[in-house]
Amino acid sequence: MTVPIWVLAVAAGIIVSAVMAIKAGKEEREVELEIIEREGEVYMERLAKEREKRQGSLGT
């Protein structure tokens, strides 16, 4: 029993597509984590500035 070439080509395309989807998903998660980390740093800096402002106003 022989398998037509087009069936093999479709199967190969499905496999390549799945690998690319997994790779793209992994890269997207890494980028999202970097963005979240940067936003967290900005938020922590803002909190620190507010804390300094309050400490300054309490001392005066």
C-alpha positions as CSV (number, residue, x, y, z in Angstrom):
1,M,0.0,0.0,0.0
2,T,1.5,3.3,-1.1
3,V,0.7,6.7,0.3
4,P,0.2,9.6,-2.1
5,I,2.9,12.3,-1.9
6,W,0.3,15.0,-1.2
7,V,-0.8,13.2,2.0
8,L,2.8,13.2,3.1
9,A,3.1,16.9,2.2
10,V,0.0,17.7,4.2
11,A,1.2,15.7,7.2
12,A,4.6,17.5,7.0
13,G,2.9,20.9,6.8
14,I,0.8,20.1,9.9
15,I,3.9,19.1,11.9
16,V,5.8,22.2,10.8
17,S,2.8,24.4,11.6
18,A,2.5,22.9,15.1
19,V,6.2,23.4,15.8
20,M,6.1,27.0,14.7
21,A,3.0,27.6,16.8
22,I,4.7,26.2,19.9
23,K,7.8,28.3,19.3
24,A,5.8,31.5,18.7
25,G,3.8,30.9,21.9
26,K,6.9,30.5,23.9
27,E,8.5,33.7,22.6
28,E,5.2,35.6,23.2
29,R,5.1,34.4,26.8
30,E,8.7,35.6,27.3
31,V,7.9,39.0,25.9
32,E,4.9,39.3,28.1
33,L,6.9,38.4,31.2
34,E,9.5,41.1,30.3
35,I,6.7,43.7,29.8
36,I,5.1,42.7,33.1
37,E,8.5,43.0,34.9
38,R,9.1,46.4,33.5
39,E,5.7,47.6,34.5
40,G,6.3,46.3,38.0
41,E,9.6,48.2,38.3
42,V,7.9,51.4,37.2
43,Y,5.1,50.8,39.8
44,M,7.7,50.1,42.5
45,E,9.6,53.3,41.6
46,R,6.3,55.3,41.8
47,L,5.6,53.8,45.2
48,A,9.1,54.7,46.5
49,K,8.7,58.3,45.3
50,E,5.3,58.6,47.0
51,R,6.8,57.2,50.2
52,E,9.6,59.7,50.0
53,K,7.1,62.5,49.4
54,R,5.1,61.5,52.5
55,Q,8.2,61.1,54.6
56,G,9.2,64.6,53.6
57,S,5.8,66.1,54.3
58,L,5.7,64.5,57.7
59,G,9.1,65.8,58.7
60,T,8.2,69.4,57.8
